Amino acid sequence: MIWRIGLGLWIAGGLVAAFLWAPLVPVLEETTRVLYFHIPTAWVTVVALGWSMVHSVLYLRRRRMEHDHQAAAAAEIGILFCVAATVSGSVWAKAMWGAYWNWDPRETTIFFLLLVYGAYLALRSAFDDEERRARLAAVYSAAAFVAVPFLMFVVPRLYFSLHPDPIVNPRGKLDMDPRIRLVFYAMLVGFTGLYFWMQSLRVRVARLQRRQHET
Amino acid sequence: MQGNVVVLIVALLVWALLFLYLLRLERRVKELEKR
């Protein structure tokens, strides 16, 4: 319980620091603050979809339903955070570019990512037999993750984009004010903790559902 | 500055609601696991 209360205070502290302590980036002005929400949600998306892929592979090797629960929960939460990243990015785009959606390479690739993992959920809901569902979903999830690094990191860099430079620039350095960096890392850690809490809750609910189904 | 404080309060409120919801869910899941 203590670490959960700590997480709550940690993120609340991050929010206060983001609004009242961290300076603004000159070009971004007030929209700088979206950085503390948008990038951590995008980061958690990649972590969650990676977690889903790892457990899908583990399921295919060991055939234990626990891995299927982990993979499904991670994909669901990954999609949730991906939607949050898309919405926060759109709000930022409206303020900076004048429109919520511009089919910028980053917007297009995140849209494809949502389609790919939306299909994963559709696939899962198409089967009643849990063994068959788990097996096919695991194959799909393991294959789908191959697209994630391309869609998130490679394709947006191949085409001209209005999206600000990545946090880690091409020289491999972080161009950030130290206070912005501190709040940014704190939010990154906080959101990662939030993800693992949500993951644990979703998996435990899935176990309870399975137990109820078996009795 | 005034606008920043208003947005901060809204953000904290949203986070508090989500956090309390997750805590409630945690307690409920624990109860069901004990049964």
gemmi code that builds the backbone of each chain (N, CA, C; Angstrom):
import gemmi

chains = {
    "A": [
        ("MET", (0.822, -1.209, 0.000), (0.000, 0.000, 0.000), (0.863, 1.270, 0.000)),
        ("ILE", (1.990, 1.202, 0.759), (2.819, 2.412, 0.903), (3.340, 2.895, -0.453)),
        ("TRP", (3.799, 1.945, -1.296), (4.353, 2.379, -2.584), (3.280, 2.986, -3.479)),
        ("ARG", (2.029, 2.551, -3.285), (0.941, 3.123, -4.107), (0.664, 4.571, -3.690)),
        ("ILE", (0.639, 4.783, -2.378), (0.464, 6.159, -1.881), (1.652, 7.022, -2.367)),
        ("GLY", (2.857, 6.415, -2.302), (4.057, 7.118, -2.775), (3.937, 7.486, -4.249)),
        ("LEU", (3.403, 6.555, -5.044), (3.217, 6.813, -6.478), (2.235, 7.963, -6.699)),
        ("GLY", (1.146, 7.951, -5.921), (0.145, 9.021, -6.033), (0.766, 10.379, -5.752)),
        ("LEU", (1.562, 10.436, -4.680), (2.200, 11.712, -4.306), (3.280, 12.094, -5.324)),
        ("TRP", (3.976, 11.089, -5.826), (5.058, 11.312, -6.808), (4.506, 12.007, -8.062)),
        ("ILE", (3.434, 11.456, -8.615), (2.856, 12.033, -9.842), (2.243, 13.410, -9.539)),
        ("ALA", (1.590, 13.520, -8.369), (1.020, 14.829, -7.993), (2.149, 15.873, -7.876)),
        ("GLY", (3.259, 15.475, -7.254), (4.419, 16.368, -7.140), (4.970, 16.744, -8.506)),
        ("GLY", (5.008, 15.759, -9.414), (5.474, 16.006, -10.786), (4.596, 17.039, -11.486)),
        ("LEU", (3.284, 16.926, -11.277), (2.348, 17.876, -11.896), (2.582, 19.296, -11.366)),
        ("VAL", (2.730, 19.392, -10.040), (2.961, 20.715, -9.428), (4.260, 21.310, -9.973)),
        ("ALA", (5.322, 20.487, -10.026), (6.616, 20.970, -10.526), (6.509, 21.372, -11.996)),
        ("ALA", (5.741, 20.612, -12.777), (5.600, 20.912, -14.208), (4.946, 22.271, -14.424)),
        ("PHE", (3.976, 22.600, -13.568), (3.254, 23.860, -13.760), (3.907, 25.054, -13.064)),
        ("LEU", (4.544, 24.811, -11.924), (4.998, 25.949, -11.127), (6.521, 26.098, -11.037)),
        ("TRP", (7.278, 25.086, -11.400), (8.724, 25.128, -11.184), (9.536, 25.048, -12.474)),
        ("ALA", (9.166, 24.121, -13.370), (9.960, 23.928, -14.596), (9.752, 25.106, -15.556)),
        ("PRO", (10.840, 25.577, -16.187), (10.680, 26.692, -17.128), (10.036, 26.245, -18.443)),
        ("LEU", (9.646, 27.220, -19.258), (9.055, 26.909, -20.561), (10.136, 26.878, -21.629)),
        ("VAL", (9.933, 26.044, -22.653), (10.837, 26.044, -23.812), (10.397, 27.221, -24.703)),
        ("PRO", (11.326, 28.113, -25.109), (10.926, 29.323, -25.847), (9.995, 29.077, -27.041)),
        ("VAL", (10.310, 28.100, -27.883), (9.488, 27.875, -29.083), (8.115, 27.311, -28.705)),
        ("LEU", (8.090, 26.427, -27.720), (6.851, 25.743, -27.371), (5.949, 26.571, -26.444)),
        ("GLU", (6.552, 27.482, -25.694), (5.818, 28.321, -24.734), (4.961, 27.465, -23.783)),
        ("GLU", (3.683, 27.839, -23.627), (2.821, 27.148, -22.644), (2.607, 25.672, -22.980)),
        ("THR", (2.753, 25.346, -24.281), (2.519, 23.946, -24.667), (3.665, 23.035, -24.212)),
        ("THR", (4.717, 23.620, -23.634), (5.841, 22.807, -23.136), (5.333, 21.710, -22.206)),
        ("ARG", (4.307, 22.047, -21.419), (3.864, 21.129, -20.356), (3.281, 19.820, -20.871)),
        ("VAL", (2.880, 19.810, -22.145), (2.351, 18.563, -22.693), (3.454, 17.490, -22.721)),
        ("LEU", (4.703, 17.957, -22.746), (5.879, 17.067, -22.737), (5.848, 16.080, -21.565)),
        ("TYR", (5.364, 16.563, -20.401), (5.392, 15.730, -19.190), (4.279, 14.691, -19.166)),
        ("PHE", (3.391, 14.763, -20.134), (2.299, 13.798, -20.205), (2.390, 12.981, -21.489)),
        ("HIS", (2.619, 13.690, -22.606), (2.601, 13.050, -23.922), (3.725, 12.020, -24.087)),
        ("ILE", (4.942, 12.402, -23.734), (6.068, 11.460, -23.939), (5.985, 10.280, -22.956)),
        ("PRO", (5.700, 10.510, -21.659), (5.549, 9.331, -20.787), (4.442, 8.366, -21.248)),
        ("THR", (3.331, 8.893, -21.784), (2.276, 7.973, -22.252), (2.764, 7.184, -23.476)),
        ("ALA", (3.512, 7.878, -24.371), (4.055, 7.171, -25.545), (5.081, 6.124, -25.093)),
        ("TRP", (5.880, 6.469, -24.090), (6.887, 5.543, -23.550), (6.204, 4.298, -22.961)),
        ("VAL", (5.147, 4.542, -22.167), (4.432, 3.418, -21.554), (3.788, 2.541, -22.636)),
        ("THR", (3.338, 3.165, -23.734), (2.775, 2.376, -24.845), (3.799, 1.354, -25.333)),
        ("VAL", (5.026, 1.818, -25.557), (6.071, 0.909, -26.066), (6.397, -0.162, -25.016)),
        ("VAL", (6.508, 0.244, -23.733), (6.807, -0.728, -22.665), (5.697, -1.798, -22.604)),
        ("ALA", (4.446, -1.340, -22.632), (3.316, -2.269, -22.507), (3.241, -3.225, -23.699)),
        ("LEU", (3.416, -2.694, -24.903), (3.333, -3.571, -26.074), (4.532, -4.535, -26.114)),
        ("GLY", (5.674, -4.077, -25.615), (6.839, -4.969, -25.494), (6.561, -6.067, -24.472)),
        ("TRP", (5.944, -5.692, -23.356), (5.585, -6.673, -22.312), (4.619, -7.706, -22.884)),
        ("SER", (3.680, -7.234, -23.692), (2.702, -8.130, -24.326), (3.419, -9.116, -25.255)),
        ("MET", (4.393, -8.608, -26.008), (5.133, -9.479, -26.930), (5.927, -10.537, -26.153)),
        ("VAL", (6.616, -10.115, -25.086), (7.433, -11.050, -24.293), (6.545, -12.168, -23.739)),
        ("HIS", (5.397, -11.802, -23.173), (4.525, -12.834, -22.596), (3.836, -13.675, -23.669)),
        ("SER", (3.650, -13.104, -24.855), (3.090, -13.909, -25.951), (4.081, -15.000, -26.346)),
        ("VAL", (5.358, -14.612, -26.443), (6.398, -15.595, -26.786), (6.483, -16.650, -25.673)),
        ("LEU", (6.426, -16.187, -24.418), (6.483, -17.132, -23.287), (5.287, -18.084, -23.313)),
        ("TYR", (4.126, -17.558, -23.703), (2.948, -18.434, -23.782), (3.173, -19.519, -24.843)),
        ("LEU", (3.708, -19.103, -25.990), (3.914, -20.079, -27.073), (4.923, -21.160, -26.666)),
        ("ARG", (5.850, -20.806, -25.778), (6.843, -21.792, -25.325), (6.297, -22.675, -24.207)),
        ("ARG", (5.589, -22.074, -23.241), (5.204, -22.821, -22.027), (3.727, -23.208, -21.953)),
        ("ARG", (2.902, -22.537, -22.750), (1.444, -22.796, -22.782), (0.790, -22.624, -21.415)),
        ("ARG", (1.238, -21.612, -20.679), (0.587, -21.324, -19.382), (-0.312, -20.107, -19.537)),
        ("MET", (-1.561, -20.231, -19.029), (-2.548, -19.158, -19.215), (-2.128, -17.850, -18.548)),
        ("GLU", (-1.273, -17.977, -17.524), (-0.782, -16.773, -16.847), (-0.127, -15.814, -17.863)),
        ("HIS", (0.634, -16.371, -18.802), (1.290, -15.539, -19.813), (0.271, -14.894, -20.749)),
        ("ASP", (-0.816, -15.617, -21.025), (-1.869, -15.045, -21.871), (-2.535, -13.868, -21.160)),
        ("HIS", (-2.786, -14.035, -19.852), (-3.372, -12.926, -19.075), (-2.459, -11.699, -19.132)),
        ("GLN", (-1.161, -11.946, -18.930), (-0.195, -10.833, -18.938), (-0.177, -10.146, -20.309)),
        ("ALA", (-0.133, -10.950, -21.370), (-0.053, -10.389, -22.735), (-1.306, -9.583, -23.065)),
        ("ALA", (-2.478, -10.128, -22.722), (-3.733, -9.433, -23.051), (-3.846, -8.132, -22.261)),
        ("ALA", (-3.520, -8.202, -20.949), (-3.608, -7.006, -20.102), (-2.668, -5.921, -20.624)),
        ("ALA", (-1.447, -6.322, -20.970), (-0.459, -5.348, -21.453), (-0.926, -4.689, -22.754)),
        ("ALA", (-1.509, -5.490, -23.659), (-1.985, -4.908, -24.931), (-3.133, -3.934, -24.678)),
        ("GLU", (-4.061, -4.309, -23.795), (-5.200, -3.418, -23.489), (-4.699, -2.084, -22.912)),
        ("ILE", (-3.801, -2.183, -21.938), (-3.310, -0.954, -21.295), (-2.434, -0.163, -22.265)),
        ("GLY", (-1.680, -0.884, -23.094), (-0.856, -0.217, -24.115), (-1.722, 0.609, -25.054)),
        ("ILE", (-2.851, 0.051, -25.470), (-3.767, 0.781, -26.365), (-4.324, 2.012, -25.650)),
        ("LEU", (-4.677, 1.820, -24.372), (-5.208, 2.942, -23.576), (-4.194, 4.101, -23.530)),
        ("PHE", (-2.951, 3.773, -23.261), (-1.918, 4.820, -23.192), (-1.622, 5.383, -24.586)),
        ("CYS", (-1.747, 4.552, -25.600), (-1.528, 5.023, -26.976), (-2.613, 6.042, -27.349)),
        ("VAL", (-3.854, 5.773, -26.930), (-4.945, 6.730, -27.180), (-4.652, 8.040, -26.433)),
        ("ALA", (-4.172, 7.917, -25.178), (-3.846, 9.118, -24.391), (-2.735, 9.924, -25.081)),
        ("ALA", (-1.729, 9.214, -25.620), (-0.630, 9.907, -26.325), (-1.163, 10.585, -27.584)),
        ("THR", (-2.075, 9.908, -28.294), (-2.635, 10.468, -29.533), (-3.462, 11.721, -29.230)),
        ("VAL", (-4.306, 11.623, -28.199), (-5.173, 12.765, -27.851), (-4.321, 13.954, -27.383)),
        ("SER", (-3.347, 13.684, -26.502), (-2.522, 14.798, -26.005), (-1.702, 15.406, -27.149)),
        ("GLY", (-1.254, 14.558, -28.078), (-0.525, 15.057, -29.250), (-1.417, 15.919, -30.134)),
        ("SER", (-2.679, 15.512, -30.273), (-3.628, 16.275, -31.097), (-3.926, 17.637, -30.495)),
        ("VAL", (-4.077, 17.662, -29.171), (-4.336, 18.940, -28.494), (-3.139, 19.873, -28.699)),
        ("TRP", (-1.949, 19.294, -28.582), (-0.724, 20.075, -28.801), (-0.661, 20.561, -30.252)),
        ("ALA", (-1.024, 19.678, -31.208), (-0.989, 20.034, -32.636), (-1.947, 21.183, -32.923)),
        ("LYS", (-3.106, 21.174, -32.269), (-4.077, 22.266, -32.467), (-3.461, 23.608, -32.033)),
        ("ALA", (-2.761, 23.577, -30.891), (-2.166, 24.816, -30.375), (-0.989, 25.284, -31.243)),
        ("MET", (-0.198, 24.325, -31.749), (1.026, 24.704, -32.475), (0.839, 24.793, -33.993)),
        ("TRP", (0.066, 23.867, -34.537), (-0.076, 23.791, -35.995), (-1.435, 24.286, -36.486)),
        ("GLY", (-2.360, 24.513, -35.572), (-3.668, 25.060, -35.952), (-4.722, 24.037, -36.294)),
        ("ALA", (-4.394, 22.756, -36.230), (-5.392, 21.713, -36.515), (-5.101, 20.495, -35.637)),
        ("TYR", (-6.184, 19.807, -35.247), (-5.997, 18.639, -34.378), (-5.291, 17.490, -35.101)),
        ("TRP", (-5.584, 17.362, -36.396), (-5.008, 16.222, -37.137), (-4.476, 16.694, -38.484)),
        ("ASN", (-3.226, 16.374, -38.789), (-2.589, 16.877, -40.014), (-1.995, 15.758, -40.878)),
        ("TRP", (-2.188, 14.513, -40.491), (-1.556, 13.367, -41.165), (-0.037, 13.563, -41.275)),
        ("ASP", (0.519, 14.133, -40.233), (1.971, 14.217, -40.105), (2.489, 12.778, -39.950)),
        ("PRO", (3.754, 12.479, -40.369), (4.228, 11.089, -40.235), (4.017, 10.489, -38.852)),
        ("ARG", (4.228, 11.273, -37.795), (4.039, 10.727, -36.434), (2.575, 10.404, -36.164)),
        ("GLU", (1.685, 11.278, -36.638), (0.249, 11.031, -36.436), (-0.190, 9.804, -37.232)),
        ("THR", (0.328, 9.699, -38.454), (-0.059, 8.570, -39.311), (0.425, 7.248, -38.715)),
        ("THR", (1.671, 7.231, -38.215), (2.194, 5.962, -37.699), (1.491, 5.548, -36.402)),
        ("ILE", (1.156, 6.529, -35.549), (0.468, 6.160, -34.302), (-0.948, 5.664, -34.621)),
        ("PHE", (-1.535, 6.213, -35.693), (-2.854, 5.753, -36.137), (-2.771, 4.285, -36.591)),
        ("PHE", (-1.722, 3.955, -37.333), (-1.530, 2.563, -37.780), (-1.314, 1.632, -36.587)),
        ("LEU", (-0.570, 2.149, -35.613), (-0.311, 1.343, -34.412), (-1.625, 1.012, -33.702)),
        ("LEU", (-2.504, 2.010, -33.614), (-3.810, 1.779, -32.988), (-4.623, 0.748, -33.781)),
        ("LEU", (-4.529, 0.826, -35.113), (-5.252, -0.147, -35.949), (-4.716, -1.561, -35.717)),
        ("VAL", (-3.375, -1.675, -35.680), (-2.744, -2.997, -35.510), (-3.181, -3.627, -34.195)),
        ("TYR", (-3.150, -2.856, -33.105), (-3.504, -3.429, -31.804), (-5.014, -3.456, -31.571)),
        ("GLY", (-5.755, -2.628, -32.292), (-7.219, -2.746, -32.265), (-7.611, -4.103, -32.858)),
        ("ALA", (-6.898, -4.494, -33.917), (-7.155, -5.801, -34.546), (-6.826, -6.938, -33.582)),
        ("TYR", (-5.818, -6.723, -32.724), (-5.466, -7.744, -31.710), (-6.653, -7.979, -30.780)),
        ("LEU", (-7.278, -6.884, -30.321), (-8.429, -7.026, -29.425), (-9.602, -7.679, -30.155)),
        ("ALA", (-9.789, -7.310, -31.443), (-10.864, -7.913, -32.232), (-10.621, -9.413, -32.381)),
        ("LEU", (-9.357, -9.778, -32.611), (-8.992, -11.195, -32.744), (-9.312, -11.955, -31.457)),
        ("ARG", (-8.972, -11.372, -30.317), (-9.221, -12.032, -29.031), (-10.725, -12.250, -28.793)),
        ("SER", (-11.511, -11.257, -29.228), (-12.948, -11.382, -28.949), (-13.650, -12.322, -29.930)),
        ("ALA", (-12.921, -12.785, -30.958), (-13.552, -13.620, -31.981), (-13.612, -15.099, -31.597)),
        ("PHE", (-12.889, -15.498, -30.532), (-12.855, -16.928, -30.170), (-13.397, -17.164, -28.768)),
        ("ASP", (-14.201, -18.217, -28.623), (-14.712, -18.575, -27.294), (-13.767, -19.546, -26.596)),
        ("ASP", (-13.125, -20.405, -27.404), (-12.216, -21.401, -26.829), (-10.934, -20.693, -26.361)),
        ("GLU", (-10.683, -20.776, -25.033), (-9.596, -19.939, -24.510), (-8.197, -20.380, -24.948)),
        ("GLU", (-8.006, -21.680, -25.143), (-6.690, -22.161, -25.606), (-6.391, -21.643, -27.016)),
        ("ARG", (-7.403, -21.750, -27.869), (-7.248, -21.319, -29.262), (-7.043, -19.798, -29.331)),
        ("ARG", (-7.843, -19.099, -28.526), (-7.725, -17.632, -28.472), (-6.322, -17.228, -28.011)),
        ("ALA", (-5.859, -17.882, -26.960), (-4.539, -17.539, -26.410), (-3.432, -17.808, -27.429)),
        ("ARG", (-3.534, -18.934, -28.127), (-2.482, -19.317, -29.088), (-2.425, -18.334, -30.264)),
        ("LEU", (-3.598, -18.075, -30.867), (-3.625, -17.176, -32.033), (-3.257, -15.743, -31.644)),
        ("ALA", (-3.752, -15.316, -30.479), (-3.439, -13.951, -30.024), (-1.946, -13.812, -29.752)),
        ("ALA", (-1.344, -14.873, -29.209), (0.090, -14.828, -28.914), (0.901, -14.710, -30.205)),
        ("VAL", (0.503, -15.461, -31.219), (1.218, -15.395, -32.507), (1.078, -13.983, -33.091)),
        ("TYR", (-0.160, -13.464, -33.034), (-0.413, -12.127, -33.587), (0.390, -11.067, -32.833)),
        ("SER", (0.352, -11.122, -31.498), (1.025, -10.100, -30.686), (2.538, -10.126, -30.903)),
        ("ALA", (3.098, -11.342, -30.964), (4.548, -11.465, -31.175), (4.935, -10.885, -32.537)),
        ("ALA", (4.088, -11.139, -33.549), (4.387, -10.620, -34.895), (4.135, -9.114, -34.969)),
        ("ALA", (3.073, -8.657, -34.296), (2.694, -7.236, -34.376), (3.758, -6.337, -33.765)),
        ("PHE", (4.437, -6.834, -32.742), (5.421, -5.967, -32.074), (6.593, -5.623, -32.994)),
        ("VAL", (6.819, -6.445, -34.002), (7.901, -6.143, -34.966), (7.652, -4.763, -35.592)),
        ("ALA", (6.351, -4.422, -35.760), (6.013, -3.142, -36.394), (6.227, -1.949, -35.462)),
        ("VAL", (6.242, -2.203, -34.141), (6.280, -1.080, -33.185), (7.527, -0.196, -33.332)),
        ("PRO", (8.752, -0.760, -33.315), (9.928, 0.122, -33.467), (9.920, 0.876, -34.790)),
        ("PHE", (9.428, 0.237, -35.862), (9.369, 0.909, -37.163), (8.380, 2.071, -37.126)),
        ("LEU", (7.183, 1.794, -36.565), (6.145, 2.831, -36.555), (6.461, 3.964, -35.574)),
        ("MET", (7.093, 3.617, -34.444), (7.340, 4.640, -33.421), (8.658, 5.401, -33.649)),
        ("PHE", (9.682, 4.705, -34.141), (11.010, 5.337, -34.186), (11.593, 5.509, -35.590)),
        ("VAL", (11.350, 4.566, -36.502), (12.033, 4.604, -37.800), (11.265, 5.444, -38.823)),
        ("VAL", (10.020, 5.077, -39.105), (9.250, 5.755, -40.165), (9.140, 7.269, -39.937)),
        ("PRO", (8.820, 7.740, -38.692), (8.722, 9.200, -38.522), (10.020, 9.942, -38.818)),
        ("ARG", (11.165, 9.246, -38.765), (12.441, 9.906, -39.038), (12.811, 9.860, -40.528)),
        ("LEU", (12.100, 9.036, -41.287), (12.422, 8.910, -42.707), (11.787, 10.027, -43.529)),
        ("TYR", (10.693, 10.589, -43.026), (9.973, 11.618, -43.786), (10.024, 12.942, -43.052)),
        ("PHE", (9.835, 14.022, -43.825), (9.810, 15.344, -43.208), (8.622, 15.438, -42.254)),
        ("SER", (8.883, 15.943, -41.056), (7.812, 16.052, -40.062), (7.903, 17.387, -39.336)),
        ("LEU", (6.739, 17.927, -39.003), (6.705, 19.169, -38.217), (6.887, 18.878, -36.728)),
        ("HIS", (6.796, 17.602, -36.381), (6.925, 17.193, -34.985), (8.293, 17.632, -34.446)),
        ("PRO", (8.338, 18.158, -33.191), (9.640, 18.556, -32.638), (10.630, 17.397, -32.643)),
        ("ASP", (11.918, 17.749, -32.630), (12.957, 16.709, -32.626), (12.752, 15.767, -31.456)),
        ("PRO", (13.196, 14.532, -31.623), (13.095, 13.611, -30.496), (13.872, 14.145, -29.304)),
        ("ILE", (13.516, 13.657, -28.118), (14.171, 14.114, -26.888), (15.677, 13.869, -26.967)),
        ("VAL", (16.046, 12.651, -27.407), (17.464, 12.362, -27.593), (17.787, 12.732, -29.041)),
        ("ASN", (18.593, 13.765, -29.215), (18.842, 14.256, -30.571), (19.784, 13.323, -31.353)),
        ("PRO", (19.957, 13.584, -32.660), (20.779, 12.670, -33.469), (22.225, 12.524, -32.958)),
        ("ARG", (22.700, 13.479, -32.167), (24.069, 13.360, -31.624), (24.067, 12.522, -30.342)),
        ("GLY", (22.893, 12.011, -29.978), (22.801, 11.150, -28.801), (22.805, 11.919, -27.496)),
        ("LYS", (22.486, 13.226, -27.546), (22.489, 14.028, -26.314), (21.092, 14.554, -26.006)),
        ("LEU", (20.885, 14.861, -24.726), (19.604, 15.420, -24.293), (19.706, 16.942, -24.275)),
        ("ASP", (18.941, 17.600, -25.179), (18.939, 19.062, -25.182), (17.790, 19.553, -24.317)),
        ("MET", (18.031, 19.658, -23.019), (16.955, 20.051, -22.111), (17.502, 20.872, -20.962)),
        ("ASP", (16.696, 21.801, -20.503), (17.025, 22.534, -19.285), (17.044, 21.515, -18.126)),
        ("PRO", (17.994, 21.633, -17.184), (18.067, 20.623, -16.108), (16.769, 20.465, -15.315)),
        ("ARG", (16.019, 21.563, -15.107), (14.760, 21.445, -14.354), (13.700, 20.713, -15.173)),
        ("ILE", (13.663, 21.007, -16.478), (12.714, 20.297, -17.357), (13.064, 18.813, -17.357)),
        ("ARG", (14.370, 18.531, -17.445), (14.839, 17.141, -17.485), (14.418, 16.385, -16.222)),
        ("LEU", (14.588, 17.040, -15.075), (14.254, 16.400, -13.794), (12.760, 16.056, -13.713)),
        ("VAL", (11.920, 17.029, -14.077), (10.461, 16.789, -14.022), (10.077, 15.723, -15.051)),
        ("PHE", (10.699, 15.813, -16.224), (10.409, 14.847, -17.288), (10.747, 13.415, -16.842)),
        ("TYR", (11.940, 13.229, -16.258), (12.324, 11.894, -15.778), (11.404, 11.428, -14.649)),
        ("ALA", (11.041, 12.381, -13.764), (10.152, 12.016, -12.653), (8.807, 11.520, -13.183)),
        ("MET", (8.289, 12.193, -14.206), (6.998, 11.771, -14.777), (7.139, 10.443, -15.524)),
        ("LEU", (8.300, 10.262, -16.174), (8.554, 8.998, -16.873), (8.521, 7.830, -15.878)),
        ("VAL", (9.194, 8.021, -14.745), (9.218, 6.988, -13.699), (7.807, 6.793, -13.130)),
        ("GLY", (7.122, 7.898, -12.849), (5.768, 7.835, -12.291), (4.806, 7.095, -13.205)),
        ("PHE", (4.835, 7.408, -14.486), (3.923, 6.760, -15.433), (4.267, 5.278, -15.592)),
        ("THR", (5.567, 4.955, -15.522), (5.958, 3.542, -15.626), (5.408, 2.780, -14.413)),
        ("GLY", (5.523, 3.393, -13.213), (4.957, 2.784, -12.006), (3.459, 2.621, -12.121)),
        ("LEU", (2.793, 3.641, -12.656), (1.338, 3.572, -12.835), (0.968, 2.426, -13.771)),
        ("TYR", (1.750, 2.281, -14.853), (1.482, 1.181, -15.790), (1.569, -0.174, -15.087)),
        ("PHE", (2.643, -0.389, -14.311), (2.798, -1.712, -13.691), (1.722, -1.967, -12.629)),
        ("TRP", (1.245, -0.926, -11.994), (0.129, -1.094, -11.052), (-1.140, -1.521, -11.819)),
        ("MET", (-1.436, -0.803, -12.919), (-2.618, -1.129, -13.721), (-2.497, -2.541, -14.298)),
        ("GLN", (-1.292, -2.902, -14.724), (-1.044, -4.234, -15.286), (-1.344, -5.306, -14.240)),
        ("SER", (-0.837, -5.081, -13.017), (-1.048, -6.060, -11.947), (-2.538, -6.201, -11.636)),
        ("LEU", (-3.255, -5.083, -11.588), (-4.694, -5.134, -11.310), (-5.446, -5.890, -12.411)),
        ("ARG", (-5.120, -5.594, -13.665), (-5.832, -6.224, -14.786), (-5.581, -7.735, -14.824)),
        ("VAL", (-4.347, -8.125, -14.528), (-4.010, -9.558, -14.538), (-4.751, -10.270, -13.404)),
        ("ARG", (-4.802, -9.635, -12.234), (-5.498, -10.257, -11.097), (-6.994, -10.396, -11.376)),
        ("VAL", (-7.573, -9.392, -12.061), (-8.993, -9.482, -12.440), (-9.186, -10.647, -13.425)),
        ("ALA", (-8.258, -10.781, -14.371), (-8.351, -11.869, -15.356), (-8.270, -13.231, -14.659)),
        ("ARG", (-7.391, -13.352, -13.648), (-7.274, -14.602, -12.880), (-8.584, -14.913, -12.164)),
        ("LEU", (-9.186, -13.872, -11.563), (-10.458, -14.066, -10.853), (-11.555, -14.506, -11.823)),
        ("GLN", (-11.566, -13.890, -13.006), (-12.574, -14.254, -14.012), (-12.402, -15.705, -14.426)),
        ("ARG", (-11.140, -16.125, -14.556), (-10.858, -17.500, -14.968), (-11.290, -18.476, -13.879)),
        ("ARG", (-10.982, -18.104, -12.624), (-11.357, -18.950, -11.486), (-12.883, -19.113, -11.426)),
        ("GLN", (-13.576, -17.991, -11.644), (-15.040, -18.026, -11.619), (-15.568, -18.891, -12.762)),
        ("HIS", (-14.917, -18.766, -13.925), (-15.330, -19.522, -15.107), (-15.158, -21.030, -14.882)),
        ("GLU", (-14.109, -21.409, -14.158), (-13.811, -22.838, -13.930), (-14.726, -23.479, -12.895)),
        ("THR", (-15.249, -22.641, -11.948), (-16.099, -23.233, -10.884), (-17.560, -23.296, -11.305)),
    ],
    "B": [
        ("MET", (-0.273, 33.207, -15.113), (-0.045, 32.474, -13.856), (-1.363, 31.953, -13.274)),
        ("GLN", (-2.382, 32.851, -13.297), (-3.694, 32.454, -12.769), (-4.250, 31.247, -13.538)),
        ("GLY", (-4.113, 31.308, -14.885), (-4.578, 30.210, -15.724), (-3.829, 28.923, -15.424)),
        ("ASN", (-2.517, 29.041, -15.183), (-1.704, 27.867, -14.863), (-2.214, 27.170, -13.607)),
        ("VAL", (-2.543, 27.970, -12.598), (-3.013, 27.398, -11.330), (-4.340, 26.666, -11.539)),
        ("VAL", (-5.222, 27.258, -12.352), (-6.524, 26.617, -12.616), (-6.307, 25.270, -13.311)),
        ("VAL", (-5.440, 25.260, -14.341), (-5.180, 24.012, -15.078), (-4.513, 22.992, -14.151)),
        ("LEU", (-3.607, 23.467, -13.300), (-2.946, 22.562, -12.351), (-3.966, 21.925, -11.412)),
        ("ILE", (-4.900, 22.726, -10.912), (-5.924, 22.185, -10.000), (-6.779, 21.137, -10.715)),
        ("VAL", (-7.137, 21.422, -11.961), (-7.938, 20.452, -12.734), (-7.135, 19.162, -12.932)),
        ("ALA", (-5.846, 19.302, -13.289), (-4.987, 18.122, -13.510), (-4.856, 17.302, -12.221)),
        ("LEU", (-4.678, 17.984, -11.094), (-4.549, 17.273, -9.811), (-5.853, 16.567, -9.440)),
        ("LEU", (-6.960, 17.231, -9.746), (-8.277, 16.637, -9.458), (-8.487, 15.358, -10.283)),
        ("VAL", (-8.147, 15.442, -11.570), (-8.296, 14.266, -12.455), (-7.407, 13.130, -11.943)),
        ("TRP", (-6.166, 13.456, -11.579), (-5.239, 12.436, -11.088), (-5.754, 11.833, -9.774)),
        ("ALA", (-6.272, 12.685, -8.887), (-6.791, 12.201, -7.598), (-7.957, 11.239, -7.829)),
        ("LEU", (-8.847, 11.572, -8.767), (-9.999, 10.704, -9.048), (-9.542, 9.353, -9.599)),
        ("LEU", (-8.587, 9.401, -10.547), (-8.069, 8.153, -11.123), (-7.373, 7.315, -10.050)),
        ("PHE", (-6.586, 7.984, -9.219), (-5.840, 7.306, -8.161), (-6.792, 6.642, -7.160)),
        ("LEU", (-7.833, 7.366, -6.743), (-8.792, 6.806, -5.789), (-9.564, 5.638, -6.411)),
        ("TYR", (-9.860, 5.761, -7.700), (-10.540, 4.664, -8.400), (-9.667, 3.404, -8.395)),
        ("LEU", (-8.370, 3.584, -8.672), (-7.455, 2.435, -8.688), (-7.309, 1.835, -7.285)),
        ("LEU", (-7.258, 2.689, -6.269), (-7.170, 2.182, -4.884), (-8.410, 1.371, -4.517)),
        ("ARG", (-9.565, 1.875, -4.940), (-10.836, 1.183, -4.656), (-10.851, -0.186, -5.365)),
        ("LEU", (-10.389, -0.166, -6.607), (-10.316, -1.405, -7.392), (-9.367, -2.404, -6.722)),
        ("GLU", (-8.251, -1.905, -6.236), (-7.259, -2.735, -5.545), (-7.894, -3.433, -4.327)),
        ("ARG", (-8.638, -2.647, -3.554), (-9.282, -3.195, -2.352), (-10.315, -4.262, -2.727)),
        ("ARG", (-11.078, -3.980, -3.775), (-12.127, -4.918, -4.220), (-11.497, -6.225, -4.717)),
        ("VAL", (-10.430, -6.102, -5.484), (-9.739, -7.294, -6.010), (-9.189, -8.127, -4.853)),
        ("LYS", (-8.616, -7.471, -3.846), (-8.089, -8.168, -2.671), (-9.184, -8.947, -1.960)),
        ("GLU", (-10.342, -8.320, -1.809), (-11.492, -8.983, -1.162), (-11.895, -10.238, -1.925)),
        ("LEU", (-11.987, -10.095, -3.248), (-12.399, -11.235, -4.075), (-11.347, -12.343, -4.054)),
        ("GLU", (-10.076, -11.978, -3.987), (-9.000, -12.992, -3.943), (-9.054, -13.797, -2.643)),
        ("LYS", (-9.503, -13.148, -1.565), (-9.559, -13.843, -0.264), (-10.691, -14.864, -0.206)),
        ("ARG", (-11.748, -14.654, -1.004), (-12.913, -15.551, -0.948), (-12.587, -16.939, -1.436)),
    ],
}
model = gemmi.Model(1)
for chain_id, residues in chains.items():
    chain = gemmi.Chain(chain_id)
    for i, (resn, *xyz) in enumerate(residues, 1):
        res = gemmi.Residue()
        res.name, res.seqid = resn, gemmi.SeqId(i, " ")
        for name, pos in zip(("N", "CA", "C"), xyz):
            atom = gemmi.Atom()
            atom.name, atom.element = name, gemmi.Element(name[0])
            atom.pos, atom.b_iso = gemmi.Position(*pos), 0.0
            res.add_atom(atom)
        chain.add_residue(res)
    model.add_chain(chain)
structure = gemmi.Structure()
structure.add_model(model)
structure.setup_entities()
